């Protein structure tokens, strides 16, 4: 039995929903088969697995940044050994996290390496004219756009080409963080920062299932804020096999974004209470003492909490049908903040 299924079992037991847990232990293989035995890969994508092109971000002034991204077709692992020929930004699904500052002007370039389908970019973080700034970029072409990022927060980005649902569900989604110009009120208290993105997988490239089905898997990814940080795709169990790490007594900040495309997230960390929550990541939207944060499709937040004891803290969506489909991670807390090599969770 895979480790992520064991983890889901422990978590569900801890909140006394045993029935959901027991059914989940036997469902993931069927769900995975469902995800991978439907629509065929379109002809131009067959045997195409483009190596990820790194995201390019170059600051060219105090308040100006150049960002270059690539639309490409890259195989993404959903469950161990099961690949999805995803439509991606920079070969990742979710795409790489983008970090800019409040007040920046973004000079954005999108290169489309897909040989057959147009793609585009819709940044939720900017003021723009969709009919001019979020337009389709044809196969093997490049588009350039400029817009301001004047609102701080945690925002979704995604391909906006029709049908939008197909492009998002096939993998073209990610997170852009606009850091507040004066930081958050708690800035000096934070010891660790992580980015977590929740997304869903359905039958392969099946618009009917995207519209009317239920997700085969719901997944947490960690996206790297800086070089050396953990960076994963939407793979079930990735944040269980390689847990996030913290030290006893530290205050942890998580930038969380639910990119959907369809489901809401009830974000929760077992064993703690959120000291501060900034809804959509805006410092003006402060709430305190929350147990769970509701995130609509595309919704984001900054959550901060303190870890007081050693142990493994499950990170879940408290919609446990989704947790048992894979939306589970682990924050491992040790005396020195390093991985002690012990099992992330045990019965």
QUIHUWO-V59250 format. One record per residue. N is the residue number from 1. RES is the residue in three letters. PHI is phi in degrees with one decimal (999 if undefined). PSI is psi as a letter, one per 20 degrees, with the letter a starting at -180 (999 if undefined). Layout:
n | res | phi | psi
N | RES | PHI | PSI
N | RES | PHI | PSI
This chain:
n | res | phi | psi
1 | UNK | 999 | p
2 | UNK | -65.8 | q
3 | UNK | -60.8 | h
4 | UNK | -67.0 | h
5 | UNK | -68.6 | g
6 | UNK | -61.4 | g
7 | UNK | -61.1 | g
8 | UNK | -59.1 | h
9 | UNK | -61.9 | g
10 | UNK | -62.7 | g
11 | UNK | -62.7 | g
12 | UNK | -64.0 | h
13 | UNK | -58.7 | g
14 | UNK | -63.2 | h
15 | UNK | -112.0 | j
16 | UNK | 61.6 | l
17 | UNK | -125.6 | m
18 | UNK | -65.0 | h
19 | UNK | -61.4 | g
20 | UNK | -62.0 | h
21 | UNK | -64.3 | g
22 | UNK | -61.5 | g
23 | UNK | -67.3 | h
24 | UNK | -67.8 | h
25 | UNK | -59.3 | h
26 | UNK | -110.9 | j
27 | UNK | -100.5 | h
28 | UNK | -65.9 | h
29 | UNK | -63.6 | g
30 | UNK | -65.9 | g
31 | UNK | -64.7 | g
32 | UNK | -63.8 | g
33 | UNK | -60.1 | g
34 | UNK | -59.4 | h
35 | UNK | -71.1 | h
36 | UNK | -118.2 | j
37 | UNK | -125.7 | k
38 | UNK | -110.7 | d
39 | UNK | -58.3 | q
40 | UNK | -82.7 | q
41 | UNK | -63.2 | p
42 | UNK | -65.4 | q
43 | UNK | -51.6 | g
44 | UNK | -65.9 | i
45 | UNK | -93.2 | i
46 | UNK | -62.0 | p
47 | UNK | 63.4 | j
48 | UNK | -100.8 | p
49 | UNK | -142.4 | n
50 | UNK | -75.3 | p
51 | UNK | -65.0 | p
52 | UNK | -56.4 | p
53 | UNK | -94.2 | p
54 | UNK | -61.0 | q
55 | UNK | -61.0 | p
56 | UNK | -115.1 | o
57 | UNK | -127.8 | p
58 | UNK | -129.6 | p
59 | UNK | -81.1 | p
60 | UNK | -112.7 | j
61 | UNK | -175.2 | r
62 | UNK | -61.2 | h
63 | UNK | -131.0 | k
64 | UNK | -143.0 | p
65 | UNK | -140.6 | p
66 | UNK | -99.3 | p
67 | UNK | -126.0 | p
68 | UNK | -123.5 | p
69 | UNK | -125.5 | r
70 | UNK | -128.9 | p
71 | UNK | -87.4 | p
72 | UNK | -154.4 | r
73 | UNK | -105.7 | o
74 | UNK | -142.2 | p
75 | UNK | -69.6 | p
76 | UNK | -121.0 | p
77 | UNK | -82.6 | p
78 | UNK | -90.2 | g
79 | UNK | -122.4 | r
80 | UNK | -54.8 | o
81 | UNK | 85.8 | i
82 | UNK | -112.3 | o
83 | UNK | -104.1 | q
84 | UNK | -125.1 | p
85 | UNK | -78.9 | n
86 | UNK | -80.0 | q
87 | UNK | -88.6 | p
88 | UNK | -132.1 | r
89 | UNK | -103.2 | o
90 | UNK | 59.1 | k
91 | UNK | 71.2 | j
92 | UNK | -123.5 | q
93 | UNK | -144.1 | o
94 | UNK | -59.5 | q
95 | UNK | -69.7 | r
96 | UNK | -63.2 | q
97 | UNK | -73.3 | p
98 | UNK | -110.0 | p
99 | UNK | -124.4 | p
100 | UNK | -131.9 | r
101 | UNK | -109.1 | q
102 | UNK | -54.5 | p
103 | UNK | 94.5 | i
104 | UNK | -69.3 | q
105 | UNK | -97.1 | p
106 | UNK | -99.6 | p
107 | UNK | -98.3 | o
108 | UNK | -109.0 | p
109 | UNK | -122.3 | p
110 | UNK | -118.2 | p
111 | UNK | -101.0 | p
112 | UNK | -105.0 | o
113 | UNK | -90.5 | i
114 | UNK | -67.3 | p
115 | UNK | -75.0 | i
116 | UNK | -136.1 | i
117 | UNK | -125.6 | p
118 | UNK | -70.9 | q
119 | UNK | -138.7 | r
120 | UNK | -152.8 | a
121 | UNK | -133.7 | p
122 | UNK | -118.6 | o
123 | UNK | -91.3 | o
124 | UNK | -71.7 | i
125 | UNK | -88.9 | i
126 | UNK | -124.2 | r
127 | UNK | -95.2 | p
128 | UNK | -155.3 | r
129 | UNK | -98.1 | o
130 | UNK | -53.8 | h
131 | UNK | -71.8 | i
132 | UNK | -115.7 | h
133 | UNK | -99.8 | i
134 | UNK | -116.8 | k
135 | UNK | -76.2 | r
136 | UNK | -68.2 | q
137 | UNK | -108.0 | p
138 | UNK | -69.9 | r
139 | UNK | -52.7 | p
140 | UNK | 63.1 | k
141 | UNK | -120.8 | r
142 | UNK | -132.1 | q
143 | UNK | -124.4 | q
144 | UNK | -126.5 | p
145 | UNK | -143.6 | q
146 | UNK | -134.6 | p
147 | UNK | -155.9 | q
148 | UNK | -88.7 | q
149 | UNK | -114.4 | n
150 | UNK | -99.3 | i
151 | UNK | -118.3 | p
152 | UNK | -72.9 | q
153 | UNK | 153.9 | a
154 | UNK | -113.7 | o
155 | UNK | -123.2 | q
156 | UNK | -84.4 | q
157 | UNK | -124.4 | q
158 | UNK | -164.2 | r
159 | UNK | -70.6 | p
160 | UNK | -107.8 | j
161 | UNK | -76.2 | q
162 | UNK | -74.0 | q
163 | UNK | -73.4 | p
164 | UNK | -56.2 | g
165 | UNK | -57.3 | g
166 | UNK | -64.3 | g
167 | UNK | -69.5 | h
168 | UNK | -68.9 | g
169 | UNK | -65.0 | h
170 | UNK | -79.9 | i
171 | UNK | 128.4 | i
172 | UNK | -91.9 | m
173 | UNK | -150.6 | q
174 | UNK | -177.3 | a
175 | UNK | -128.1 | p
176 | UNK | -119.4 | p
177 | UNK | -105.9 | p
178 | UNK | -106.6 | o
179 | UNK | -73.9 | p
180 | UNK | -60.9 | q
181 | UNK | -63.8 | h
182 | UNK | -106.8 | j
183 | UNK | 68.8 | a
184 | UNK | -93.3 | q
185 | UNK | -55.1 | h
186 | UNK | -95.6 | j
187 | UNK | -50.7 | g
188 | UNK | -71.5 | i
189 | UNK | -91.3 | i
190 | UNK | -82.2 | p
191 | UNK | -103.4 | h
192 | UNK | -136.3 | q
193 | UNK | -130.2 | p
194 | UNK | -137.9 | q
195 | UNK | -116.1 | p
196 | UNK | -122.9 | p
197 | UNK | -121.6 | p
198 | UNK | -103.4 | p
199 | UNK | -142.9 | r
200 | UNK | -119.1 | q
201 | UNK | -121.2 | q
202 | UNK | -126.1 | a
203 | UNK | -56.3 | q
204 | UNK | -61.2 | p
205 | UNK | 47.1 | l
206 | UNK | -115.6 | n
207 | UNK | -61.8 | h
208 | UNK | -61.6 | g
209 | UNK | -70.5 | h
210 | UNK | -57.4 | h
211 | UNK | -81.4 | g
212 | UNK | -120.5 | i
213 | UNK | -88.7 | a
214 | UNK | -111.1 | q
215 | UNK | -64.0 | p
216 | UNK | -72.3 | h
217 | UNK | -143.4 | q
218 | UNK | -122.6 | p
219 | UNK | -135.9 | q
220 | UNK | -102.5 | p
221 | UNK | -121.6 | q
222 | UNK | -106.0 | p
223 | UNK | -115.0 | p
224 | UNK | -74.2 | p
225 | UNK | -79.0 | h
226 | UNK | -146.2 | r
227 | UNK | -58.4 | p
228 | UNK | 97.6 | i
229 | UNK | -70.5 | q
230 | UNK | -60.7 | p
231 | UNK | -141.5 | o
232 | UNK | -125.4 | r
233 | UNK | -90.5 | a
234 | UNK | -77.7 | m
235 | UNK | -106.6 | p
236 | UNK | -60.3 | p
237 | UNK | 87.5 | i
238 | UNK | -61.6 | h
239 | UNK | -92.0 | j
240 | UNK | -99.2 | g
241 | UNK | -63.0 | h
242 | UNK | -125.8 | n
243 | UNK | -71.6 | q
244 | UNK | -71.9 | q
245 | UNK | -123.3 | q
246 | UNK | -151.7 | r
247 | UNK | -108.2 | q
248 | UNK | -54.7 | p
249 | UNK | 91.5 | i
250 | UNK | -79.2 | q
251 | UNK | -99.4 | p
252 | UNK | -108.3 | p
253 | UNK | -115.2 | p
254 | UNK | -121.7 | p
255 | UNK | -88.3 | o
256 | UNK | -118.9 | p
257 | UNK | -139.5 | p
258 | UNK | -99.3 | o
259 | UNK | -91.4 | j
260 | UNK | 66.1 | c
261 | UNK | -87.9 | i
262 | UNK | -117.9 | h
263 | UNK | -94.1 | q
264 | UNK | -86.8 | r
265 | UNK | -122.0 | p
266 | UNK | -113.5 | n
267 | UNK | -74.4 | p
268 | UNK | -150.9 | q
269 | UNK | -115.3 | o
270 | UNK | -70.2 | p
271 | UNK | 96.4 | j
272 | UNK | -153.0 | r
273 | UNK | -126.0 | q
274 | UNK | -71.9 | o
275 | UNK | -65.1 | g
276 | UNK | -136.9 | p
277 | UNK | -131.7 | p
278 | UNK | -108.4 | o
279 | UNK | -63.4 | p
280 | UNK | 58.7 | j
281 | UNK | 75.4 | j
282 | UNK | -90.3 | p
283 | UNK | -61.4 | i
284 | UNK | -76.9 | i
285 | UNK | -97.0 | m
286 | UNK | -90.4 | p
287 | UNK | -131.5 | q
288 | UNK | -127.8 | q
289 | UNK | 71.3 | k
290 | UNK | -82.0 | q
291 | UNK | -89.9 | h
292 | UNK | -145.3 | q
293 | UNK | -115.0 | p
294 | UNK | -84.6 | p
295 | UNK | -120.7 | o
296 | UNK | -69.0 | r
297 | UNK | -57.3 | p
298 | UNK | 88.6 | i
299 | UNK | -73.9 | q
300 | UNK | -130.0 | r
301 | UNK | -164.8 | r
302 | UNK | -113.8 | p
303 | UNK | -118.1 | q
304 | UNK | -131.9 | p
305 | UNK | -155.9 | r
306 | UNK | -111.0 | p
307 | UNK | -101.4 | p
308 | UNK | -103.7 | i
309 | UNK | -137.0 | q
310 | UNK | -65.6 | q
311 | UNK | 142.6 | a
312 | UNK | -105.3 | p
313 | UNK | -103.9 | o
314 | UNK | -65.4 | p
315 | UNK | -108.8 | p
316 | UNK | -143.1 | r
317 | UNK | -92.0 | p
318 | UNK | -78.6 | j
319 | UNK | -89.5 | n
320 | UNK | -72.6 | i
321 | UNK | -63.1 | h
322 | UNK | -81.5 | h
323 | UNK | -61.9 | g
324 | UNK | -74.0 | i
325 | UNK | -93.1 | j
326 | UNK | 129.6 | i
327 | UNK | -80.9 | m
328 | UNK | -139.2 | p
329 | UNK | -137.6 | r
330 | UNK | -132.3 | p
331 | UNK | -104.8 | o
332 | UNK | -93.6 | p
333 | UNK | -111.2 | p
334 | UNK | -127.1 | r
335 | UNK | -61.2 | h
336 | UNK | -110.6 | j
337 | UNK | 81.2 | j
338 | UNK | -105.3 | r
339 | UNK | -78.7 | o
340 | UNK | -82.9 | i
341 | UNK | 84.9 | i
342 | UNK | -76.1 | r
343 | UNK | -61.7 | q
344 | UNK | -61.4 | g
345 | UNK | -143.8 | q
346 | UNK | -144.8 | r
347 | UNK | -76.5 | 999
